[in-house]
Amino acid sequence: MRNGRSKLAVLAAIPLLAAACSSGGDTAGTDSEGGELSGTLTGAGASFPDPLFQDWIYTYNDVQPGVEVNYQSVGSGAGVEQFLEETVDFGSSEEPLSEEELQAALDTRGCEAVQFPVVFGSVVVAFDNPDLDGLVLDAEAVAGIFAGRITSFDDPAIADLNPDMDLPDDEIVPVHRSDGSGTTKVFTHYLSTEVDWWAEEFGADKEIQWADGLVGGQQNDGVAQGITQNPGGVGYVNQSFAMEAGLSTASIVNEDGNAIEPTLEATTIASEEAEIPDNFQFTIDNIGGEGYPIAGSNFIFTYTCGYEAATADMITDFWTWAMTDEAADELALDLGYAPLGDSLKERVLEAVELTNAENGGLPGDPGSAAEGDAGAEDEEAEGDAAEATDAEADEE
């Protein structure tokens, strides 16, 4: 149940972390002792974590009432685009930045981007029919539905997986994301990994060329509406959206042949199987045991330079709070997301501190590192010249 409109007590007071090397820019609104912060942060991107982000923002306002965090759920594709265009303070997506996008960030900003995961979640196959709750599907059946090859619920490919279920002969209406979406990337990456013909025909990306006859919906909300408004609607959404909309969900057969219900516990098991490199560029594949196989993470993007010091302090403080406060974890659990494990959180906190680490102010600000070094060199040169003049005067 979504609790974002009711205030939760903050269960643990977390000391503020100042952004590394934040020495420049406009520091108005910050306390030099690490106290209250003041200002506005803007972020944009994935709809996948939006229910959680809105509740995090609401609760964080009790900790830092002077900070206004505006997050726009515009889809992962638009979030990456706005981040690279530097129209937001941070971006968000269900997949990490590609090597090409990292290079574009470097070329545009003049310094490297920072990316780190903040939460895990599952992508579920959902229906608006309580009689189908727990319907078992494997990767081939899911691919067949969204390729338009399986057109009714009593198709043999589904019936063979559900021998004890009385399946209707209703026509299936597949519903997909029509905007650039990290949820789509997680979903199609799973299908491409598991089903060879899907990989060849459709592939995996934030946007793909879907089969004819499917219904499109903007963001997770739009897909949920497409499911409920079309008899026989079947779509893929973030687990929390399915919970919020009261949709039925399928159990998905994983790598070990186990039909797994998309529960929080199954998502956590899947996240623990992920191999996460130092640069955080990873996907969750080949999940077995009791893990749910269609799972992903949400990533946040910031820069190592170019922020005003006050902005960098707010970014660092907000994401530090999200990673370390018990209230933040409880909100995630209530909404069906899986918080990061403790060891991974430690790695993420190190990445968070890289925000603005390369310099503390906007390029050209009086307090920027480069200009500060130049000023020091000028002062030293002036001092040397003065000493030389004095020495010449003494000789005369």
Secondary structure by P-SEA (a helix, b strand, c coil): cccccccccccbbbbbbccccccccccccccccccbbbbbbbbbbbccaaaaaaaaaaaaccccccbbbbbbcccaaaaaaaaaaccccbbbccccccaaaaaaaaaaccbbbbbbbcbbbbbbbcccccccccccccaaaaaaaaaccccccccaaaaaacccccccccbbbbbbbccccaaaaaaaaaaaaccaaaaacccccccccccccccccccaaaaaaaaaaccbbbbbccaaaaaaabbbbbbbbccccccccccaaaaaaaaaaccccccccccccccccccccbbbbbbbbbbcccccaaaaaaaaaaaaaaaccaaaaaaaaaaccccccaaaaaaaaaaaacccccccccccccccaaaaaaaaaaaaaaaaaaaaaaaaaaac
